[in-house]
């Protein structure tokens, strides 16, 4: 179990580095929609890990957010 924890940690660190290289952490937050898009894209980039370096470029769009109930 210990080796799988190390592999998972390395995987996520590589994903975080890929998000940093794409300057996802540098963009200012303007409004709720852009914040959702940015946060989602950062999350999937980190989870994708090393797959980012073989051409995977995940992006999240939050255009259709659910409306709150009244």
C-alpha positions in Angstrom: 0.0 0.0 0.0 2.9 2.4 0.7 4.2 2.2 -3.0 0.7 3.1 -4.3 0.6 6.2 -2.0 4.0 7.3 -3.3 2.9 6.8 -6.9 -0.3 8.8 -6.3 1.6 11.6 -4.7 4.1 11.8 -7.6 1.2 11.6 -10.1 -0.5 14.6 -8.4 2.7 16.6 -8.1 3.4 16.2 -11.8 -0.1 17.4 -12.6 0.3 20.4 -10.3 3.6 21.2 -12.1 1.8 20.9 -15.5 -0.9 23.4 -14.3 1.8 25.8 -13.2 3.6 25.6 -16.5 0.3 26.5 -18.2 0.1 29.5 -15.9 -3.3 28.4 -14.5 -2.3 29.7 -11.1 -1.5 33.3 -12.3 -4.9 34.3 -13.7 -6.9 36.8 -11.6 -10.5 35.9 -10.6 -12.9 38.2 -12.4 -16.4 36.6 -11.8 -18.1 33.4 -10.6 -18.2 31.7 -14.0 -14.5 32.3 -14.8 -13.6 31.1 -11.3 -15.6 27.9 -11.8 -13.9 27.4 -15.2 -10.4 28.0 -13.8 -10.9 25.9 -10.7 -12.3 23.0 -12.7 -9.5 23.2 -15.3 -6.8 23.3 -12.6 -8.4 20.3 -10.8 -8.6 18.1 -13.9 -5.1 19.1 -15.0 -3.7 18.0 -11.6 -5.7 14.8 -11.7 -4.5 14.0 -15.2 -0.9 14.2 -14.0 1.6 12.9 -16.5 -1.0 12.5 -19.2 -0.6 16.3 -19.7 2.8 15.7 -21.2 1.5 13.3 -23.9 -1.0 15.7 -25.3 -4.0 15.7 -22.9 -5.2 19.2 -22.3 -8.3 19.0 -20.1 -10.6 22.0 -19.7 -13.8 22.4 -17.8 -16.6 24.7 -18.8 -19.2 25.8 -16.3 -21.6 27.5 -18.7 -24.6 25.6 -17.5 -24.6 26.0 -13.8 -27.8 24.9 -12.0 -30.0 27.6 -10.7 -30.6 27.8 -7.0 -34.1 26.8 -5.8 -36.5 29.6 -4.7 
